[in-house]
Amino acid sequence: MHDQSVQVGRRRRRDSYHPERDRQRGGRQERVRLVQLLICMILFLAVFLGKGLFPQKLGQVKENILTLIGADLDISEALSNLGEALAEGDSVFADLGAFCVEVFGSGPQESELPEKVSLLPVQPDAVLAAEMEFLGGGAKAAVCTTHYANFSRFGIEMSPVNPEPVQTEPMEESKIPEEPPAVPAAGTVVMASDYSGDPLPDSYTMDQLSLGELETMTPVQGRLTSEYGYRDHPINGKYLFHGGVDIGGQTGDAIAAFAGGTVEYTGKNDSYGLYLQIDHGNGVKSFYAHCSKVVVTKGQKVAIGEKVAEIGSTGTSTGPHLHLELKYNKMHLNPAYYVNFLEH
């Protein structure tokens, strides 16, 4: 019994060991892998180059390929026939050509296809052989690009595409930043007045003059209570020229410097009460009157907006307010051109 088991095992080992058949099987597998590799290489090059050179054609090629793939096809039978041919020792290219013929030849007839799709008029085995010969020729990159861009070799006709011209907006000319207009020199007339009233006193004007590049601000935020020009005096009733503007406020409210400069003088009299004047340079000066308190001294440097006094009603006055005058080289100006007032 033991001898019979040993003999059966030896027969099984002898039956399973066929070196020649194993070599043939390995060779067939290698040939199949080679064919698969070559097919993938050709398809990759064709799709890659087509995508890079003719992206507008890919839609048409995609439809053609999908139509062919959608045809009735027995893939398993085609692969079986290819395996049988390889086993018989035929050439790889002939076998692959037979396989391609069987694959593409089993599709729909030309009359059954859409008008824009045409069947391949070439023999796939011949095409494959030609492609292998071309790849083995060591062509340069530029030659390969032109070669694989020619899809007519595979029966794919590309109709020329005329891309529509792209509408581009005209480029705007680079705008050179405009330099800010030069500030007129101090004393230049920037707006002539159409005043037609009584003759003006000497050293008074209704025109607006430039203050140059002087930085200015409104000394007090308040309502305009009396304008620059002729008026009936609120106390004596005489028709006199008012050389500044009156800005209403509360006693003790801060009065700020109209611009930076130097306190030229301070003083007190029956008409203006407590007052001061600041020299801003370039002939521009500002005068403040009827103050309740002056907090700066003669010769003191002040900055724009710095507190110089407080609103009051000293001198000839009917109530707390700031009497403000502006001058250019002793010419009195209308302060309304240079400060702002609160609305009534």
Rosetta blueprint (number, residue, H / E / L):
1 M L
2 H H
3 D H
4 Q H
5 S H
6 V H
7 Q H
8 V H
9 G H
10 R H
11 R H
12 R H
13 R H
14 R H
15 D H
16 S H
17 Y L
18 H L
19 P H
20 E H
21 R H
22 D H
23 R H
24 Q H
25 R H
26 G H
27 G H
28 R H
29 Q H
30 E H
31 R H
32 V H
33 R H
34 L H
35 V H
36 Q H
37 L H
38 L H
39 I H
40 C H
41 M H
42 I H
43 L H
44 F H
45 L H
46 A H
47 V H
48 F H
49 L H
50 G H
51 K H
52 G H
53 L H
54 F L
55 P H
56 Q H
57 K H
58 L H
59 G H
60 Q H
61 V H
62 K H
63 E H
64 N H
65 I H
66 L H
67 T H
68 L H
69 I H
70 G L
71 A L
72 D L
73 L L
74 D L
75 I H
76 S H
77 E H
78 A H
79 L H
80 S H
81 N H
82 L H
83 G H
84 E H
85 A H
86 L H
87 A H
88 E L
89 G L
90 D L
91 S L
92 V H
93 F H
94 A H
95 D H
96 L H
97 G H
98 A H
99 F H
100 C H
101 V H
102 E H
103 V H
104 F H
105 G H
106 S L
107 G L
108 P L
109 Q L
110 E H
111 S H
112 E H
113 L L
114 P L
115 E L
116 K L
117 V L
118 S L
119 L L
120 L L
121 P L
122 V L
123 Q L
124 P H
125 D H
126 A H
127 V H
128 L H
129 A H
130 A H
131 E H
132 M H
133 E H
134 F H
135 L H
136 G L
137 G L
138 G L
139 A L
140 K L
141 A H
142 A H
143 V H
144 C H
145 T H
146 T H
147 H H
148 Y H
149 A L
150 N L
151 F H
152 S H
153 R H
154 F H
155 G L
156 I L
157 E L
158 M L
159 S L
160 P L
161 V L
162 N L
163 P L
164 E L
165 P L
166 V L
167 Q L
168 T L
169 E L
170 P L
171 M L
172 E L
173 E L
174 S L
175 K L
176 I L
177 P L
178 E L
179 E L
180 P L
181 P L
182 A L
183 V L
184 P L
185 A L
186 A L
187 G L
188 T L
189 V E
190 V E
191 M E
192 A L
193 S L
194 D L
195 Y L
196 S L
197 G L
198 D L
199 P L
200 L L
201 P L
202 D L
203 S L
204 Y E
205 T L
206 M L
207 D L
208 Q E
209 L E
210 S L
211 L L
212 G L
213 E L
214 L L
215 E L
216 T L
217 M L
218 T L
219 P L
220 V L
221 Q L
222 G L
223 R E
224 L E
225 T E
226 S E
227 E L
228 Y L
229 G E
230 Y E
231 R E
232 D E
233 H L
234 P L
235 I L
236 N L
237 G L
238 K L
239 Y E
240 L E
241 F E
242 H E
243 G L
244 G L
245 V E
246 D E
247 I E
248 G E
249 G L
250 Q L
251 T L
252 G L
253 D L
254 A E
255 I E
256 A E
257 A L
258 F L
259 A L
260 G L
261 G E
262 T E
263 V E
264 E E
265 Y E
266 T E
267 G E
268 K E
269 N E
270 D L
271 S L
272 Y L
273 G E
274 L E
275 Y E
276 L E
277 Q E
278 I E
279 D E
280 H E
281 G E
282 N L
283 G L
284 V E
285 K E
286 S E
287 F E
288 Y E
289 A E
290 H E
291 C E
292 S E
293 K E
294 V E
295 V L
296 V L
297 T L
298 K L
299 G L
300 Q L
301 K E
302 V E
303 A L
304 I L
305 G L
306 E L
307 K E
308 V E
309 A E
310 E E
311 I E
312 G E
313 S L
314 T L
315 G L
316 T L
317 S L
318 T L
319 G L
320 P L
321 H E
322 L E
323 H E
324 L E
325 E E
326 L E
327 K E
328 Y E
329 N L
330 K L
331 M E
332 H E
333 L E
334 N L
335 P H
336 A H
337 Y H
338 Y L
339 V L
340 N L
341 F L
342 L E
343 E L
344 H L
